[in-house]
Every structure is written in C-alpha cells, then in structure tokens.
Amino acid sequence: MLFPKPLLLLLLLLAPLRAAPKTILFIAGPKSHDAGQHEHPSACALLARHLAASGLDLKVDVSNGWPQDVARVGAADAIVIYGDGMDKHPATGHLAELRNHYAAGKGLTVLHWALEPADPELSKLLDEALGGHFSAEWSVNPVWKMTHPIIASHPATRGVAPFEMEDEFYYHLRLRDDVTPLLQALPPADSLGADGPRTGNPAVRKELADKVPQTLAWVVDNPNKSRGFGFSGGHSFRHWANKDFRQLVLNGIVWTAGLEVPPQGVVGNVAATPAYQTIDEAIARGDLDDVRLHLSTDPASLHQGRDKTRSPLAQAVLRNKTEIALVLLESGAKPDGVDGSQRSILHLAVERGNGVLVSALLKSGAKPDARDKDGWTPLHHAAAKNQLEIAKALLSGGANPMVLSVLGGTPLHEAAASGGAEMVQLLLDHKVDPSLKSKEGVTALDIAKKFNNQAALGVLSK
C-alpha cells in the first residue's frame, strides 16, 4: 500500500514516539540460610522468567549482587531488591544510585529481609520510596501460619485469591500512614517469642490483643510520582510455586514499573515450577509430586542432587521414603553406590527394615553381597537385626550366606548373638557351616553362649 508523501512523513515522525518497553531490574543477594531458604538468585531468576513470559511490554534484567555497570541501574524503570538485610543488604554502599533512581520517579520493590537495612540513611530512603521498613525493637520476624488473609481491592491484587501459608512473614512494620495495604492478616499471639529486638515487644502484643490486622504487603504512590511495593514474605523458595503468593508479587512489581496490571493479574506462561529448590529437599519433605516435577524439568537430578555424597535414591531410602524411592527406581536410578561408610543403598534399606525396598533394589540389580567398611553384607545386618523376611528376600535375591566379614564372621555368627531360632535355622538351611571359626577363633555356638541367646542355643546345640 502506498501512502501520500505528507502522510508517510507523518507516520515516520510518529513512529519513534511509541513508548519503549519498561525495564525491570532484579538485584539478588547471595543465597543464605539452609537449603530452600533465602534462595535469592534462584527466586529472582524464577520471577524474571514469569515476567518475561507474561506478554507485557517490558524487559527483564537480573543481577546477582549490585550491578557493576551503573548504567543498568540508570536504565531500570523499576528495581526489585531481594536479599539479606542488615550489613548484608544488597544496596549497602549504593545509596546514591538508589536515591537517584527514586528521585527520577522510578519504581522500587523490596522483598523480605531486605526491608531491614543497617544503614539509617538507607532506612530513611525506604521510608521515602517504599513507605516503610522493618525496625528492630518494634517489628518482629517469626515463622507463623497466615490464615484468613485480608486482600484489598487494588490493581496489584488482580487475580489473587485468598491463600494460607506458613512463612516468615514480618509484621508490625514501620509504615507511613499513606501506604495502601494489599495483604493483611491477624497473626496468632503465640507467634511471638519473649521480648527481644525481633521477637516481641509490648506494642506489638497490644495490637495482637486488640485484633489489629498486620500489614504484610503494601503499595505507595509517592509525591514525586514514583511507586513502591513492599512484601514481607519470601523466606522459603517453595512458596513461589503457590500461584497467588507469586502473582501478588508479580503484580506489585509490574505496578511499580508504571504498567497496567491485566484484569486477571500478571500470568507468566512458564512450565510448572518445583516447590522446592532441589530434589534433595523435595525428598526430605516427602513430596512425591515435587520429586516427579524435578525429574521432568531436570532429568539429571535423578542421579545427582545438591548432596554430593548420596544420590537422590540413597537419600530416599535413608529417609525411608518408600514411594519416592520406588519412583526413582522406576525412572532409572542406579541401585548401587556407597556412602562414607561403604554402605550400599541395599545396606540402607536393610538398616531401615524396609522389605519393600530391599526387594525392589534386588529386582533392579543391586549387588546382594556388597560389603561395608566392616565387611558386612546386607545379610549380615539382617541376621544381626533378626529381620527374617528381609533375610529371606536377600537369599532369594542371590545373597551368599558364607561371605566373611573383616573379622571372619558369617551372617550366622551375627544371628547367634541376637537372632531368633527361625533366623538361625534359615541360615543353616542355606548351608552355612556352623563349625566355621571367625578370626577370633569362635563359632556361632560360642557366640550364642557368650550372649546367652537361648533361641540360638536351642538350634545350634543340636
């Protein structure tokens, strides 16, 4: 289609006037605390992926630590700070850059512990740009379960349904009178500890007694046209898998950038995200669905999680998570491997008395005669613990009952000390030589006499 020259010139002049995409800069502090807690880089990367996939007119930038290139800070229409607080605050030493950002009328989001800077001037800036901060001797930071939340009507709450959650939600914060609460709840009185800088004080106790809802998330419109969003939760990574928890934060970030929050809220069309940062933690929590999600999103996690000393399968067996261990085996996890004591995964299953896993491991190819640092096979352990059905499963799975330990003992020697008559008879039926002497020169009968094991004596003395 050909345009008349005057119209074409007008179109060319108007083209550059189209607004540039808003840039959102995440500044993540380093990971801290235990596994699954304060996973700042991973959480920022996750939130950034959701924003990038939202279809909104924005660009996302993520920096682990304060950017060395100050131009990245200057280019941001909104900054999100998520990291530890106090002296470890990501903005420590960068007050001037952050103040310039605020003075330019740009947005700021601060999450969780980053609400508590050590620098008084940085706290003052948060009061100006964000509407408040966490103040020791006044604010508290317990872990508690939020129930019956109060969610305000605001663009930043679009699409957010009421949710319940146990997290380290800070409350009784120092907030300006003109902030708009987005998320409030009434914490239980027993969430407070003894009076201390961050555990309790008379003022917060009175508010709880008077049933004053505590603000956990809020926004503020500042006189200089900048916008602020504060959110006191975010201690545990797994909570970012909660749609409403995550959406409230995504909405708040987008709102601070000056963008219109969609009617249904900010929806990042990305694949389902595991609730736990690692497969190790999902196993420890016994969350089978999350283990499956880790396997689907990161197939390599089947063989190696964060724990470098034990495979995920070994962790599941050690923790007696039968269903999870069976799923890992079905997915192709290797049934062998040893820990620092040279215990195989089969040893661990025997120690846990888990016959289902013993049979499953043997069926998957686990070596029945693997020896630990004392030379004990799984059958030695089963005999010592008088685990009759497990011993039968091991023998049916090919275990050799005549393997000698470091001290030259057979499983029969161990059964003679603490096993029952049926265990002793089972080993004798499998041709264990009762006259065999260990390196200490004793037979199974000698051991039965030493430990006064009448059940074993009744069989061996025959």
C-alpha positions as CSV (number, residue, x, y, z in Angstrom):
1,M,0.0,0.0,0.0
2,L,1.4,3.4,-1.0
3,F,0.8,6.4,1.3
4,P,0.8,10.0,0.1
5,K,4.1,11.7,0.9
6,P,2.7,14.0,3.6
7,L,1.0,11.1,5.4
8,L,4.1,8.9,5.0
9,L,6.3,11.7,6.6
10,L,3.8,12.0,9.4
11,L,3.9,8.2,10.1
12,L,7.7,8.3,10.1
13,L,7.7,11.2,12.6
14,L,5.3,9.4,14.9
15,A,7.0,6.0,14.8
16,P,9.7,6.9,17.3
17,L,7.1,8.2,19.7
18,R,6.0,4.7,20.7
19,A,6.9,4.2,24.3
20,A,9.9,1.9,24.9
21,P,9.3,-1.2,26.9
22,K,9.6,-0.8,30.7
23,T,12.8,-2.3,32.1
24,I,12.7,-4.2,35.4
25,L,16.0,-4.9,37.2
26,F,16.2,-7.6,39.8
27,I,19.1,-7.3,42.3
28,A,19.5,-10.5,44.1
29,G,21.6,-11.0,47.2
30,P,23.6,-14.3,47.6
31,K,21.8,-17.4,48.8
32,S,21.9,-17.8,52.6
33,H,20.4,-19.9,55.4
34,D,19.6,-23.6,55.0
35,A,18.7,-25.4,51.8
36,G,15.4,-24.0,50.3
37,Q,15.6,-20.8,52.3
38,H,16.7,-17.3,51.2
39,E,17.4,-18.7,47.7
40,H,17.6,-15.1,46.3
41,P,19.3,-15.7,42.9
42,S,17.0,-18.7,42.0
43,A,13.9,-16.9,43.1
44,C,14.8,-13.7,41.2
45,A,15.5,-15.8,38.1
46,L,12.1,-17.5,38.5
47,L,10.2,-14.3,38.9
48,A,12.0,-12.8,36.0
49,R,11.1,-15.8,33.8
50,H,7.4,-15.3,34.7
51,L,7.6,-11.6,33.8
52,A,9.4,-12.3,30.6
53,A,6.7,-14.8,29.6
54,S,3.8,-12.5,30.7
55,G,3.3,-10.9,27.3
56,L,3.6,-7.4,28.8
57,D,5.6,-4.7,27.2
58,L,8.7,-5.0,29.4
59,K,12.3,-6.1,29.5
60,V,13.8,-8.0,32.5
61,D,17.3,-7.8,33.8
62,V,18.7,-9.9,36.6
63,S,21.9,-9.1,38.6
64,N,23.3,-11.3,41.3
65,G,24.6,-8.6,43.6
66,W,24.6,-4.9,42.8
67,P,25.4,-4.3,39.1
68,Q,29.0,-3.2,38.5
69,D,27.7,-1.4,35.4
70,V,25.8,1.6,36.9
71,A,24.1,2.1,33.5
72,R,21.9,-0.9,34.3
73,V,20.6,0.8,37.4
74,G,20.0,4.0,35.5
75,A,18.2,2.2,32.7
76,A,15.7,0.5,35.1
77,D,12.2,1.8,35.3
78,A,11.7,-0.4,38.4
79,I,14.2,-2.1,40.7
80,V,13.4,-5.2,42.8
81,I,15.8,-5.9,45.7
82,Y,15.6,-9.4,47.3
83,G,18.4,-10.4,49.6
84,D,19.6,-10.5,53.2
85,G,19.3,-7.4,55.3
86,M,21.4,-5.5,57.9
87,D,25.1,-5.3,56.8
88,K,24.5,-7.8,54.0
89,H,21.9,-5.7,52.3
90,P,22.5,-5.7,48.5
91,A,22.2,-1.9,48.4
92,T,24.8,-1.3,51.1
93,G,27.3,1.2,49.6
94,H,25.0,2.1,46.8
95,L,22.7,4.6,48.5
96,A,23.4,7.4,46.0
97,E,22.5,5.2,43.0
98,L,19.3,4.1,44.6
99,R,18.4,7.7,45.7
100,N,18.9,8.9,42.1
101,H,16.6,6.1,40.9
102,Y,13.9,7.2,43.4
103,A,14.4,10.9,42.6
104,A,13.8,10.2,38.9
105,G,10.3,9.0,39.8
106,K,11.0,5.3,39.2
107,G,9.6,2.3,41.0
108,L,11.1,0.2,43.8
109,T,10.1,-3.3,45.2
110,V,11.8,-4.7,48.3
111,L,11.2,-8.2,49.5
112,H,11.6,-10.0,52.9
113,W,14.8,-9.3,54.9
114,A,15.9,-6.5,52.5
115,L,13.2,-4.5,54.3
116,E,15.7,-4.2,57.2
117,P,18.9,-2.2,56.2
118,A,21.6,-1.5,58.8
119,D,22.3,1.9,57.4
120,P,20.0,4.6,58.9
121,E,20.1,6.6,55.6
122,L,19.1,3.5,53.6
123,S,16.2,3.0,56.1
124,K,15.2,6.6,55.5
125,L,15.2,6.1,51.8
126,L,13.0,3.1,52.1
127,D,10.6,5.2,54.1
128,E,10.5,7.7,51.3
129,A,10.5,5.4,48.3
130,L,8.7,2.3,49.7
131,G,6.6,3.8,52.5
132,G,8.3,2.0,55.4
133,H,10.8,-0.6,56.6
134,F,11.4,-3.3,59.3
135,S,12.5,-1.6,62.5
136,A,14.2,-3.7,65.3
137,E,12.6,-3.3,68.8
138,W,9.3,-2.6,67.0
139,S,8.9,-5.1,64.1
140,V,9.0,-8.9,64.5
141,N,10.0,-11.7,62.2
142,P,8.5,-15.0,63.4
143,V,7.6,-18.0,61.3
144,W,3.8,-18.4,61.6
145,K,0.9,-19.6,59.6
146,M,-1.1,-16.9,57.9
147,T,-4.9,-17.8,57.7
148,H,-7.9,-15.8,56.7
149,P,-5.9,-13.1,54.8
150,I,-7.5,-9.7,54.0
151,I,-6.8,-8.9,50.4
152,A,-7.5,-5.3,49.3
153,S,-9.1,-4.3,46.0
154,H,-6.2,-2.8,44.0
155,P,-4.6,-3.3,40.6
156,A,-1.8,-5.1,42.3
157,T,-4.2,-7.7,43.8
158,R,-5.9,-8.6,40.5
159,G,-6.3,-12.3,40.1
160,V,-5.1,-13.0,43.6
161,A,-7.3,-15.4,45.6
162,P,-7.1,-15.8,49.4
163,F,-4.4,-18.3,50.3
164,E,-3.0,-19.7,53.6
165,M,0.7,-20.2,54.1
166,E,3.3,-20.7,56.8
167,D,6.2,-18.4,56.2
168,E,8.4,-15.9,58.0
169,F,6.0,-13.0,57.4
170,Y,7.4,-10.0,59.1
171,Y,4.8,-7.7,60.7
172,H,4.3,-4.6,62.9
173,L,6.5,-2.7,60.4
174,R,7.2,1.0,60.4
175,L,4.9,2.2,57.7
176,R,3.7,5.6,56.6
177,D,0.1,6.5,57.1
178,D,-0.5,6.9,53.3
179,V,0.5,3.4,52.3
180,T,-2.2,1.1,50.8
181,P,-2.2,-2.3,52.5
182,L,-2.6,-5.1,50.0
183,L,-2.3,-8.2,52.2
184,Q,-3.2,-8.2,55.9
185,A,-3.8,-10.9,58.5
186,L,-4.0,-11.3,62.2
187,P,-1.0,-13.4,63.5
188,P,-1.6,-15.7,66.4
189,A,-0.4,-14.3,69.7
190,D,1.8,-17.4,70.2
191,S,3.8,-16.5,67.1
192,L,5.7,-14.0,69.3
193,G,8.6,-15.1,71.5
194,A,9.9,-13.5,74.6
195,D,10.6,-9.7,74.2
196,G,13.6,-9.1,72.1
197,P,14.8,-6.9,69.2
198,R,12.9,-9.0,66.6
199,T,10.8,-11.5,68.7
200,G,8.3,-9.4,70.6
201,N,7.6,-6.1,72.4
202,P,4.7,-4.6,74.4
203,A,3.4,-2.5,71.4
204,V,3.0,-5.5,69.1
205,R,1.5,-7.6,71.8
206,K,-1.2,-4.9,72.4
207,E,-2.0,-4.8,68.7
208,L,-2.5,-8.5,68.6
209,A,-4.6,-8.4,71.7
210,D,-6.7,-5.6,70.1
211,K,-7.1,-7.7,66.9
212,V,-5.4,-5.1,64.8
213,P,-4.7,-6.7,61.3
214,Q,-1.0,-6.6,60.4
215,T,0.2,-5.4,57.0
216,L,2.3,-8.0,55.2
217,A,2.3,-6.4,51.7
218,W,1.6,-2.8,50.6
219,V,2.0,-0.2,47.9
220,V,2.5,3.5,47.9
221,D,2.1,6.4,45.4
222,N,4.8,9.0,46.2
223,P,4.5,12.7,45.6
224,N,7.3,12.6,43.0
225,K,5.2,10.0,41.0
226,S,7.4,7.1,42.0
227,R,5.8,3.9,43.2
228,G,6.8,1.5,45.9
229,F,5.9,-2.1,46.8
230,G,6.9,-3.9,49.9
231,F,6.4,-7.6,50.7
232,S,7.4,-9.2,54.0
233,G,7.2,-12.9,53.0
234,G,9.6,-14.9,50.8
235,H,11.7,-16.8,53.3
236,S,11.2,-20.2,51.7
237,F,11.7,-20.9,48.0
238,R,8.9,-23.4,47.8
239,H,6.3,-20.8,48.3
240,W,7.0,-19.3,44.9
241,A,5.2,-22.3,43.5
242,N,2.0,-21.0,45.0
243,K,0.1,-19.2,42.3
244,D,-1.5,-16.5,44.4
245,F,1.6,-15.8,46.5
246,R,3.7,-15.4,43.4
247,Q,1.1,-13.4,41.5
248,L,0.7,-10.9,44.2
249,V,4.5,-10.2,44.0
250,L,4.5,-10.1,40.1
251,N,1.5,-7.8,40.1
252,G,3.2,-5.5,42.6
253,I,6.5,-5.4,40.6
254,V,4.6,-4.6,37.4
255,W,2.6,-1.9,39.1
256,T,5.8,-0.1,40.4
257,A,7.1,0.0,36.8
258,G,4.0,2.1,35.8
259,L,2.4,-0.7,33.7
260,E,-1.2,-1.6,33.8
261,V,-1.8,-4.9,35.6
262,P,-4.0,-7.1,33.4
263,P,-7.5,-7.8,34.7
264,Q,-6.5,-11.4,35.5
265,G,-3.2,-10.4,37.0
266,V,0.3,-11.0,35.7
267,V,0.4,-14.5,34.4
268,G,3.8,-16.0,33.4
269,N,3.2,-18.8,30.9
270,V,6.1,-20.9,32.0
271,A,6.3,-24.6,32.9
272,A,5.3,-25.7,36.3
273,T,7.9,-24.8,38.9
274,P,9.0,-27.3,41.6
275,A,8.0,-26.1,45.1
276,Y,11.4,-27.0,46.5
277,Q,14.7,-25.6,45.1
278,T,16.4,-29.1,44.9
279,I,15.2,-32.7,44.6
280,D,17.1,-33.3,47.9
281,E,14.7,-31.1,49.8
282,A,11.6,-32.5,48.0
283,I,12.7,-36.0,49.1
284,A,13.3,-34.8,52.7
285,R,9.9,-33.2,52.7
286,G,8.3,-36.4,51.3
287,D,6.7,-34.5,48.4
288,L,6.4,-37.1,45.7
289,D,4.7,-34.8,43.2
290,D,7.5,-32.3,43.6
291,V,10.1,-35.1,43.1
292,R,8.3,-36.0,39.8
293,L,8.4,-32.3,38.8
294,H,12.1,-32.2,39.4
295,L,12.7,-35.3,37.3
296,S,10.6,-33.8,34.4
297,T,12.3,-30.4,34.5
298,D,15.8,-31.6,35.2
299,P,16.3,-35.3,34.3
300,A,19.9,-35.1,35.6
301,S,18.6,-34.7,39.1
302,L,17.7,-38.4,39.0
303,H,21.4,-39.3,39.6
304,Q,22.7,-36.2,41.4
305,G,21.1,-33.6,43.6
306,R,22.8,-31.0,45.7
307,D,24.1,-33.6,48.1
308,K,27.3,-34.9,46.6
309,T,27.8,-37.7,49.0
310,R,24.5,-39.5,48.4
311,S,22.3,-40.0,45.3
312,P,18.7,-39.0,45.5
313,L,17.8,-42.7,45.7
314,A,20.1,-43.2,48.6
315,Q,18.5,-40.2,50.3
316,A,15.0,-41.6,49.8
317,V,16.0,-45.0,51.2
318,L,17.9,-43.5,54.1
319,R,14.8,-41.4,54.9
320,N,12.5,-44.4,54.4
321,K,10.5,-42.6,51.7
322,T,9.3,-45.8,50.1
323,E,7.0,-44.3,47.4
324,I,9.7,-41.8,46.3
325,A,12.4,-44.5,46.2
326,L,10.2,-46.7,44.0
327,V,9.5,-43.8,41.6
328,L,13.2,-43.1,41.4
329,L,13.9,-46.8,40.6
330,E,11.2,-46.9,38.0
331,S,12.7,-43.7,36.5
332,G,16.1,-45.5,36.1
333,A,18.0,-44.6,39.2
334,K,21.1,-46.7,39.7
335,P,20.6,-49.1,42.6
336,D,24.2,-49.2,43.6
337,G,26.5,-46.6,45.2
338,V,28.1,-46.3,48.6
339,D,28.4,-43.7,51.3
340,G,31.3,-42.7,53.5
341,S,31.0,-45.9,55.5
342,Q,30.9,-48.0,52.3
343,R,27.3,-48.8,52.9
344,S,25.4,-49.6,49.7
345,I,21.8,-48.4,49.1
346,L,20.8,-52.0,49.9
347,H,22.5,-51.8,53.2
348,L,20.5,-48.7,54.0
349,A,17.2,-50.4,53.1
350,V,18.1,-53.3,55.4
351,E,19.0,-50.9,58.2
352,R,15.6,-49.2,57.8
353,G,13.9,-52.6,57.9
354,N,12.2,-51.8,54.6
355,G,11.5,-55.1,52.9
356,V,9.6,-53.5,50.0
357,L,12.7,-51.5,49.1
358,V,15.0,-54.5,49.7
359,S,13.0,-56.5,47.1
360,A,12.8,-53.6,44.7
361,L,16.5,-52.9,44.9
362,L,17.4,-56.5,44.3
363,K,15.0,-56.6,41.3
364,S,16.7,-53.5,39.9
365,G,20.1,-55.2,40.0
366,A,21.5,-54.1,43.4
367,K,24.5,-56.3,44.4
368,P,23.3,-58.6,47.2
369,D,26.8,-59.2,48.6
370,A,28.1,-55.6,48.7
371,R,30.3,-55.2,51.8
372,D,30.6,-52.2,54.1
373,K,33.7,-51.0,55.9
374,D,33.4,-53.9,58.4
375,G,32.9,-56.4,55.6
376,W,29.3,-56.9,56.5
377,T,26.9,-57.7,53.7
378,P,23.2,-56.7,53.9
379,L,22.6,-60.3,55.0
380,H,25.0,-59.8,58.0
381,H,22.9,-56.8,59.0
382,A,19.6,-58.6,58.5
383,A,20.8,-61.5,60.6
384,A,22.0,-59.2,63.4
385,K,18.7,-57.4,63.5
386,N,16.7,-60.6,63.2
387,Q,14.9,-59.4,60.1
388,L,13.6,-62.8,59.0
389,E,11.6,-61.7,55.9
390,I,14.3,-59.4,54.7
391,A,16.9,-62.2,55.1
392,K,14.7,-64.5,53.0
393,A,14.4,-61.8,50.3
394,L,18.2,-61.3,50.3
395,L,18.8,-65.1,50.0
396,S,16.2,-65.4,47.2
397,G,17.9,-62.5,45.5
398,G,21.2,-64.3,45.4
399,A,22.9,-63.3,48.6
400,N,25.8,-65.6,49.6
401,P,25.4,-66.6,53.3
402,M,29.1,-67.6,53.5
403,V,30.6,-64.2,52.8
404,L,33.0,-63.4,55.7
405,S,33.3,-60.1,57.4
406,V,36.6,-58.4,58.2
407,L,36.6,-60.4,61.5
408,G,35.9,-63.6,59.6
409,G,32.3,-64.0,60.7
410,T,29.4,-65.3,58.6
411,P,25.8,-64.0,58.9
412,L,25.3,-67.0,61.2
413,H,27.8,-65.6,63.7
414,E,25.7,-62.3,63.8
415,A,22.4,-64.3,64.2
416,A,23.9,-66.3,67.0
417,A,24.3,-63.1,69.1
418,S,20.9,-61.6,68.7
419,G,18.8,-63.5,66.2
420,G,15.9,-65.8,66.8
421,A,15.6,-69.6,66.2
422,E,14.0,-69.1,62.8
423,M,16.8,-66.9,61.6
424,V,19.5,-69.3,62.7
425,Q,17.6,-72.2,61.1
426,L,17.2,-70.3,57.9
427,L,20.9,-69.8,57.6
428,L,21.6,-73.4,58.4
429,D,19.1,-74.5,55.8
430,H,21.2,-72.4,53.3
431,K,24.3,-74.5,54.1
432,V,26.1,-72.1,56.4
433,D,28.8,-74.1,58.1
434,P,28.2,-73.8,61.9
435,S,31.7,-75.1,62.7
436,L,33.4,-72.2,60.9
437,K,35.5,-70.2,63.3
438,S,36.0,-66.4,63.0
439,K,39.4,-64.7,63.2
440,E,38.8,-64.5,66.9
441,G,38.5,-68.3,67.0
442,V,34.9,-68.6,67.9
443,T,32.0,-70.5,66.3
444,A,28.4,-69.4,66.1
445,L,27.6,-71.6,69.1
446,D,30.4,-69.9,71.1
447,I,28.8,-66.6,70.4
448,A,25.3,-67.8,71.3
449,K,26.7,-69.0,74.7
450,K,28.5,-65.7,75.2
451,F,25.4,-63.6,74.7
452,N,23.1,-66.2,76.3
453,N,20.9,-66.3,73.3
454,Q,18.7,-69.2,74.3
455,A,16.8,-69.2,71.0
456,A,20.0,-69.7,69.0
457,L,21.4,-72.1,71.5
458,G,18.3,-74.3,71.1
459,V,19.1,-74.7,67.4
460,L,22.9,-74.6,67.3
461,S,23.4,-77.1,70.2
462,K,21.6,-79.8,68.2
